[in-house]
Amino acid sequence: MLHGEFGLVSIIMAAYNAEKTIELAIESVLNQTYSNFELLVINDCSKDGTAKLVEDFSAKDNRVRLISNEKNSGVSFTRKHGLEEANGSWIAILDSDDAWAPEKLEKQIELQNRTNADLLFTGSAFMDSEGRPIDWYLHAPAEATYRQLLKQNVLSNSSALVRKELYAKHYAVGDGMHEDFAIWLSILKEGKKAYGVDEPLLIYRIAKSSKSGNKIKAAKMNWNTYRYVGLNVVEAAYYEAWYMFKNVMKYANLKFSVEGTE
């Protein structure tokens, strides 16, 4: 496929005090084999050198745009700001401390051509907070339906590629929940399917201070997400039990892999 045929992909990267990690993230975007993209880095009033680093990249490559919030607004509102500035018909998300393999977008676009998918995701490799690789790989199922995703969120936010109109329609902002999980569930609740590329095309950073790094907090946020998308208490309790079981197994495997590399 010629790179112009699929159209422009708008990549949204929220950034706050990210000078230690954002260079790797931006470089991984600029190294994509699919080149028809814009990278929107939304600076949420960082107090470090984040903005200067992004400006340096933008001076060398006009696909990189620095956008600044007027006040510190948090990651959900910051991504929404990026969505409002996006020119593409497709949206991809990359956190400022994660990275992509070079073929990430291209392989998702190839899958989209075969399936006409509205939402796509990939498998994940992992690195620790210092950027050192962790010998573990999270597989991506070929498909994920609404009911399947309720049991386990296999769709990492930084691996997503989604039609802009769907992302905008279901964009979720709320305290105490997984906003990205709420978006994916709302899209799939319409009867859509998510399609996965089972390759580690996202390199996800495990940070102790992240939402995903605090399992108790993450479980509470998961409950709030279930309630947000309309599950009653009984349904939410059922899927919360599934969530806890699946994630105990996932993090047990990850913990074993981390300890094995030390």
KOLPA-287976 format. One record per residue: residue in one letter; z, y, x of N, C-alpha, C in turn. Coordinates in steps of 0.02 Angstrom, whole numbers, padded with zeros to 5 digits, always signed. Example, Ala and Ser with C-alpha at 12.3 -4.5 7.8 and 13.67 -1.06 7.14 Angstrom:
// KOLPA-287976
A+00390-00284+00660+00390-00225+00615+00390-00165+00660;S+00354-00112+00642+00357-00053+00684+00394+00002+00645;
// end
This chain:
// KOLPA-287976
M+00000-00060+00042+00000+00000+00000+00000+00062+00044;L-00042+00111+00025-00040+00175+00060+00024+00212+00041;H+00051+00249+00089+00116+00279+00077+00115+00333+00022;G+00057+00361+00008+00054+00412-00044+00052+00384-00114;E+00037+00319-00122+00027+00290-00188+00092+00283-00228;F+00146+00266-00195+00210+00257-00230+00239+00324-00250;G+00229+00375-00211+00257+00440-00227+00316+00458-00183;L+00340+00517-00194+00394+00544-00153+00461+00514-00173;V+00499+00493-00122+00568+00469-00131+00615+00524-00108;S+00660+00545-00152+00711+00594-00134+00775+00557-00114;I+00795+00565-00052+00855+00533-00026+00912+00583-00027;I+00965+00566-00062+01022+00611-00070+01079+00588-00025;M+01101+00633+00018+01155+00618+00064+01209+00673+00058;A+01265+00655+00028+01322+00701+00024+01359+00699+00090;A+01381+00757+00114+01413+00759+00180+01473+00807+00179;Y+01528+00781+00205+01588+00823+00214+01622+00801+00279;N+01624+00847+00327+01656+00833+00392+01630+00767+00421;A+01564+00762+00425+01532+00699+00443+01500+00700+00512;E+01521+00746+00555+01486+00754+00619+01487+00691+00662;K+01537+00648+00653+01543+00588+00695+01495+00533+00674;T+01470+00536+00613+01430+00480+00587+01361+00500+00562;I+01350+00563+00547+01290+00583+00510+01226+00578+00552;E+01231+00584+00617+01171+00577+00659+01140+00508+00651;L+01181+00456+00653+01156+00389+00644+01123+00381+00576;A+01155+00408+00524+01129+00403+00457+01061+00437+00451;I+01055+00499+00476+00992+00536+00472+00938+00501+00513;E+00955+00480+00573+00905+00446+00615+00878+00383+00582;S+00921+00348+00545+00899+00287+00512+00849+00303+00456;V+00856+00362+00426+00807+00384+00375+00741+00403+00409;L+00745+00442+00461+00685+00465+00496+00646+00407+00527;N+00680+00351+00538+00647+00292+00567+00616+00246+00514;Q+00617+00266+00451+00590+00224+00398+00515+00214+00406;T+00492+00153+00393+00420+00139+00397+00383+00169+00337;Y+00418+00183+00282+00389+00220+00227+00407+00293+00239;S+00357+00335+00246+00369+00403+00270+00366+00458+00217;N+00347+00441+00155+00340+00492+00103+00408+00503+00069;F+00451+00539+00102+00518+00552+00075+00539+00623+00092;E+00590+00645+00056+00628+00705+00076+00700+00684+00081;L+00734+00708+00132+00805+00694+00141+00844+00757+00126;L+00882+00755+00072+00923+00811+00050+00995+00799+00072;V+01017+00837+00121+01086+00831+00145+01125+00889+00113;I+01173+00871+00071+01211+00922+00035+01279+00928+00069;N+01290+00985+00101+01351+00997+00139+01404+01024+00092;D+01458+00986+00086+01512+01004+00039+01565+01046+00075;C+01542+01102+00105+01587+01149+00139+01625+01116+00197;S+01588+01080+00239+01618+01048+00297+01648+01100+00343;K+01702+01080+00377+01736+01124+00424+01721+01107+00497;D+01680+01055+00507+01662+01035+00574+01589+01054+00588;G+01556+01018+00632+01488+01035+00651+01434+01001+00611;T+01450+00976+00552+01401+00940+00511+01339+00983+00497;A+01348+01044+00473+01292+01086+00454+01245+01099+00514;K+01274+01112+00572+01234+01126+00631+01192+01066+00650;L+01220+01006+00646+01183+00945+00662+01123+00937+00614;V+01135+00949+00550+01081+00942+00501+01028+00995+00513;E+01048+01056+00529+01000+01109+00544+00955+01090+00603;D+00984+01058+00653+00946+01037+00711+00893+00986+00691;F+00911+00938+00649+00862+00889+00625+00808+00923+00583;S+00828+00969+00540+00781+01003+00497+00730+01044+00536;A+00752+01073+00591+00706+01112+00634+00652+01069+00665;K+00667+01005+00674+00619+00959+00705+00577+00921+00653;D+00602+00915+00592+00568+00876+00541+00580+00909+00473;N+00527+00937+00443+00535+00975+00381+00549+00932+00320;R+00550+00866+00329+00571+00823+00274+00646+00825+00263;V+00683+00851+00312+00756+00856+00308+00774+00926+00282;R+00811+00928+00228+00832+00992+00198+00908+00995+00196;L+00936+01050+00219+01007+01062+00214+01020+01105+00152;I+01063+01080+00109+01084+01115+00048+01160+01122+00051;S+01185+01180+00034+01257+01192+00040+01290+01207-00027;N+01345+01175-00040+01385+01192-00099+01420+01259-00088;E+01430+01297-00142+01466+01360-00136+01540+01350-00125;K+01567+01294-00151+01637+01276-00139+01642+01201-00133;N+01697+01178-00103+01708+01106-00095+01715+01075-00165;S+01672+01025-00180+01667+01000-00248+01676+00925-00255;G+01681+00888-00200+01688+00816-00205+01620+00782-00207;V+01620+00717-00193+01558+00682-00182+01515+00676-00245;S+01546+00667-00303+01506+00659-00364+01468+00722-00382;F+01501+00778-00380+01467+00841-00395+01417+00859-00340;T+01432+00839-00279+01387+00853-00223+01322+00814-00231;R+01326+00750-00249+01265+00711-00262+01227+00740-00322;K+01262+00763-00372+01229+00793-00430+01190+00855-00409;H+01219+00894-00363+01183+00952-00336+01119+00930-00303;G+01122+00875-00265+01062+00848-00234+01011+00826-00285;L+01034+00793-00338+00989+00771-00391+00952+00830-00422;E+00987+00885-00432+00956+00945-00461+00903+00975-00415;E+00909+00964-00350+00862+00991-00302+00805+00943-00285;A+00809+00881-00310+00762+00829-00291+00693+00840-00322;N+00642+00829-00281+00572+00836-00304+00538+00769-00317;G+00568+00714-00294+00536+00650-00300+00545+00619-00369;S+00504+00568-00383+00511+00530-00445+00558+00470-00437;W+00578+00457-00375+00626+00404-00359+00683+00434-00319;I+00743+00407-00330+00804+00430-00296+00832+00372-00255;A+00849+00386-00193+00887+00340-00151+00950+00376-00128;I+01003+00339-00120+01067+00367-00098+01084+00338-00030;L+01107+00380+00016+01134+00355+00079+01195+00396+00096;D+01252+00363+00102+01313+00399+00123+01307+00419+00195;S+01340+00472+00214+01333+00501+00280+01365+00460+00335;D+01400+00406+00317+01428+00362+00368+01396+00292+00368;D+01343+00283+00328+01307+00220+00327+01239+00229+00361;A+01199+00176+00363+01133+00179+00394+01088+00128+00362;W+01022+00137+00371+00972+00091+00345+00934+00058+00402;A+00911-00004+00389+00862-00035+00432+00795+00000+00421;P+00751+00001+00471+00688+00039+00465+00644+00019+00406;E+00645-00044+00384+00601-00067+00331+00633-00062+00262;K+00690-00029+00257+00728-00029+00193+00685-00005+00135;L+00660+00055+00138+00621+00083+00082+00557+00043+00071;E+00522+00027+00124+00458-00008+00117+00466-00074+00081;K+00516-00113+00099+00525-00178+00067+00547-00171-00006;Q+00585-00120-00022+00603-00108-00092+00541-00087-00132;I+00499-00047-00103+00439-00024-00137+00391-00082-00149;E+00385-00127-00100+00344-00187-00109+00370-00229-00167;L+00436-00236-00172+00466-00274-00228+00454-00238-00294;Q+00459-00173-00294+00447-00134-00355+00376-00144-00380;N+00328-00147-00334+00259-00158-00354+00249-00226-00387;R+00288-00276-00365+00281-00343-00394+00318-00350-00460;T+00371-00312-00471+00415-00322-00529+00414-00265-00579;N+00388-00207-00559+00392-00146-00599+00465-00128-00614;A+00509-00140-00566+00581-00127-00574+00595-00053-00581;D+00649-00038-00617+00674+00030-00623+00731+00043-00574;L+00763-00010-00551+00821-00005-00506+00818-00063-00457;L+00825-00046-00393+00822-00097-00340+00880-00087-00292;F+00898-00142-00258+00952-00140-00209+00938-00191-00154;T+00980-00193-00104+00970-00238-00047+01035-00272-00028;G+01029-00321+00016+01088-00348+00049+01117-00299+00099;S+01176-00316+00125+01210-00270+00170+01236-00305+00232;A+01226-00273+00288+01264-00289+00349+01322-00240+00353;F+01367-00250+00401+01427-00209+00403+01442-00187+00475;M+01475-00129+00479+01502-00105+00542+01572-00079+00529;D+01613-00077+00581+01681-00051+00573+01680+00025+00576;S+01738+00055+00572+01743+00128+00570+01716+00162+00633;E+01713+00124+00688+01687+00151+00751+01613+00136+00761;G+01582+00104+00711+01511+00089+00716+01494+00024+00750;R+01545-00017+00764+01533-00082+00795+01513-00133+00742;P+01460-00173+00755+01437-00221+00705+01489-00274+00690;I+01492-00294+00626+01535-00347+00602+01490-00406+00585;D+01508-00465+00608+01465-00524+00600+01474-00553+00530;W+01447-00518+00480+01450-00541+00411+01394-00507+00373;Y+01369-00541+00322+01311-00516+00285+01323-00530+00211;L+01318-00477+00170+01325-00483+00097+01255-00493+00067;H+01245-00552+00038+01180-00568+00009+01168-00528-00055;A+01105-00518-00070+01085-00485-00133+01051-00537-00177;P+01074-00545-00239+01038-00590-00285+00969-00562-00302;A+00925-00606-00324+00856-00584-00340+00856-00536-00399;E+00901-00547-00447+00906-00504-00505+00979-00494-00523;A+00993-00439-00558+01060-00427-00584+01053-00396-00653;T+01084-00428-00703+01086-00401-00771+01152-00365-00782;Y+01158-00334-00840+01219-00298-00858+01280-00344-00855;R+01276-00402-00886+01334-00448-00888+01350-00474-00818;Q+01300-00487-00778+01312-00510-00710+01346-00456-00668;L+01323-00395-00676+01352-00340-00637+01424-00325-00657;L+01440-00337-00721+01510-00327-00742+01557-00372-00703;K+01534-00433-00686+01577-00481-00651+01586-00463-00577;Q+01534-00435-00547+01539-00414-00478+01486-00361-00464;N+01507-00305-00436+01459-00253-00418+01425-00272-00353;V+01368-00303-00359+01330-00324-00299+01283-00269-00276;L+01284-00211-00310+01236-00158-00297+01271-00103-00257;S+01265-00106-00192+01294-00055-00149+01258+00011-00160;N+01297+00064-00168+01268+00130-00184+01216+00152-00133;S+01231+00142-00070+01185+00164-00017+01124+00120-00010;S+01119+00067-00049+01059+00025-00048+01014+00038-00107;A+01034+00080-00154+00998+00088-00217+00933+00128-00209;L+00884+00108-00249+00823+00146-00259+00811+00145-00334;V+00809+00203-00367+00810+00206-00440+00763+00262-00464;R+00733+00250-00522+00692+00302-00552+00734+00364-00566;K+00707+00421-00549+00746+00483-00556+00768+00496-00627;E+00724+00484-00676+00742+00500-00745+00800+00458-00770;L+00804+00395-00747+00860+00352-00767+00924+00374-00732;Y+00919+00390-00669+00978+00411-00631+01007+00475-00662;A+00963+00522-00680+00986+00585-00710+01016+00573-00779;K+00985+00529-00818+01008+00516-00886+01079+00487-00887;H+01093+00444-00839+01157+00408-00840+01205+00432-00786;Y+01191+00488-00755+01234+00511-00701+01306+00519-00727;A+01354+00494-00690+01423+00493-00711+01467+00532-00662;V+01509+00574-00689+01559+00610-00649+01627+00599-00682;G+01674+00573-00645+01740+00562-00674+01791+00545-00621;D+01851+00569-00629+01905+00553-00583+01930+00482-00595;G+01948+00448-00542+01981+00384-00548+01937+00326-00567;M+01871+00332-00556+01827+00275-00569+01772+00273-00517;H+01735+00217-00517+01678+00210-00473+01617+00239-00509;E+01601+00301-00493+01547+00335-00530+01480+00299-00521;D+01467+00276-00459+01403+00241-00448+01399+00177-00488;F+01453+00138-00491+01455+00077-00530+01442+00093-00604;A+01471+00147-00628+01462+00168-00698+01388+00184-00711;I+01354+00215-00663+01283+00232-00672+01242+00168-00677;W+01253+00120-00632+01213+00059-00632+01226+00019-00696;L+01289+00015-00716+01304-00022-00778+01271+00011-00838;S+01272+00077-00841+01242+00113-00898+01167+00101-00901;I+01134+00099-00842+01062+00086-00840+01047+00015-00864;L+01085-00033-00839+01072-00103-00856+01091-00118-00929;K+01138-00080-00956+01159-00088-01026+01101-00074-01073;E+01053-00034-01050+00992-00020-01089+00946-00080-01094;G+00961-00133-01056+00916-00191-01054+00874-00195-00992;K+00883-00147-00946+00847-00149-00883+00877-00203-00838;K+00838-00223-00788+00862-00269-00736+00860-00234-00669;A+00907-00251-00626+00904-00229-00556+00878-00286-00514;Y+00835-00271-00466+00803-00321-00424+00825-00311-00352;G+00844-00366-00319+00872-00362-00252+00826-00389-00198;V+00827-00357-00141+00795-00382-00080+00850-00415-00039;D+00847-00481-00031+00901-00517+00003+00893-00514+00079;E+00898-00454+00104+00898-00442+00176+00949-00387+00190;P+00981-00388+00248+01033-00338+00264+01002-00271+00285;L+00972-00236+00236+00936-00174+00250+00981-00113+00247;L+01042-00122+00221+01094-00071+00225+01145-00092+00276;I+01165-00046+00319+01221-00059+00365+01279-00016+00341;Y+01327-00049+00311+01382-00015+00275+01443-00010+00321;R+01472+00049+00324+01530+00060+00367+01594+00048+00327;I+01636+00005+00353+01701-00008+00323+01751+00042+00352;A+01774+00088+00310+01822+00138+00331+01887+00127+00293;K+01942+00126+00328+02006+00112+00297+02024+00163+00244;S+02001+00224+00252+02018+00277+00204+01971+00280+00145;S+01919+00237+00143+01870+00240+00090+01897+00208+00026;K+01863+00222-00030+01882+00191-00094+01878+00116-00089;S+01826+00090-00055+01817+00019-00051+01867-00013-00004;G+01896+00026+00043+01943-00001+00090+02013-00012+00062;N+02030+00021+00006+02094+00014-00027+02084-00029-00089;K+02100-00093-00084+02082-00140-00137+02121-00128-00201;I+02184-00107-00197+02224-00094-00257+02195-00034-00295;K+02182+00019-00257+02152+00078-00288+02084+00062-00317;A+02045+00021-00281+01978+00003-00305+01982-00036-00370;A+02032-00080-00377+02039-00119-00438+02055-00073-00497;K+02098-00024-00487+02113+00024-00540+02052+00064-00560;M+02013+00084-00510+01953+00122-00524+01902+00079-00561;N+01900+00015-00544+01855-00031-00579+01872-00036-00653;W+01937-00041-00667+01960-00043-00737+01938+00019-00774;N+01947+00077-00744+01927+00139-00776+01851+00142-00788;T+01813+00112-00742+01741+00110-00750+01722+00067-00810;Y+01754+00009-00817+01740-00034-00875+01754+00004-00940;R+01808+00040-00942+01825+00077-01003+01774+00133-01015;Y+01751+00164-00961+01702+00219-00967+01637+00195-00999;V+01615+00134-00981+01551+00110-01008+01558+00077-01076;G+01619+00079-01104+01627+00058-01174+01659-00009-01186;L+01685-00043-01134+01719-00106-01146+01786-00094-01179;N+01804-00138-01227+01871-00133-01255+01921-00164-01206;V+01984-00161-01223+02037-00184-01177+02029-00258-01160;V+02014-00299-01209+02007-00371-01197+01947-00384-01151;E+01891-00353-01166+01831-00362-01124+01844-00337-01053;A+01876-00279-01048+01890-00251-00982+01935-00297-00942;A+01986-00326-00975+02032-00372-00941+01995-00434-00916;Y+01949-00460-00958+01910-00519-00939+01869-00506-00876;Y+01833-00450-00877+01790-00436-00820+01829-00411-00759;E+01887-00382-00771+01930-00363-00714+01954-00425-00677;A+01969-00478-00715+01990-00540-00683+01933-00569-00640;W+01873-00567-00667+01815-00588-00628+01807-00545-00566;Y+01814-00480-00574+01807-00434-00518+01857-00451-00463;M+01920-00461-00482+01972-00475-00432+01958-00540-00395;F+01937-00591-00432+01922-00656-00401+01864-00649-00352;K+01809-00618-00374+01750-00611-00332+01766-00571-00269;N+01806-00518-00277+01819-00475-00219+01871-00504-00172;V+01917-00544-00197+01962-00580-00152+01922-00625-00106;M+01872-00660-00135+01830-00704-00095+01788-00664-00046;K+01760-00608-00069+01717-00568-00025+01756-00539+00033;Y+01814-00509+00019+01853-00478+00072+01887-00529+00118;A+01900-00589+00091+01927-00642+00134+01875-00661+00186;N+01813-00667+00165+01759-00683+00212+01748-00626+00262;L+01752-00565+00238+01742-00507+00281+01798-00502+00332;K+01861-00512+00309+01918-00508+00354+01913-00561+00409;F+01891-00621+00390+01882-00674+00439+01831-00654+00491;S+01776-00623+00468+01723-00603+00514+01747-00549+00562;V+01785-00500+00535+01811-00446+00577+01857-00473+00630;E+01903-00518+00610+01950-00547+00658+01914-00588+00710;G+01859-00619+00690+01822-00660+00736+01786-00621+00790;T+01776-00555+00778+01740-00514+00827+01788-00475+00872;E+01852-00478+00857+01900-00439+00897+01917-00476+00962;
// end
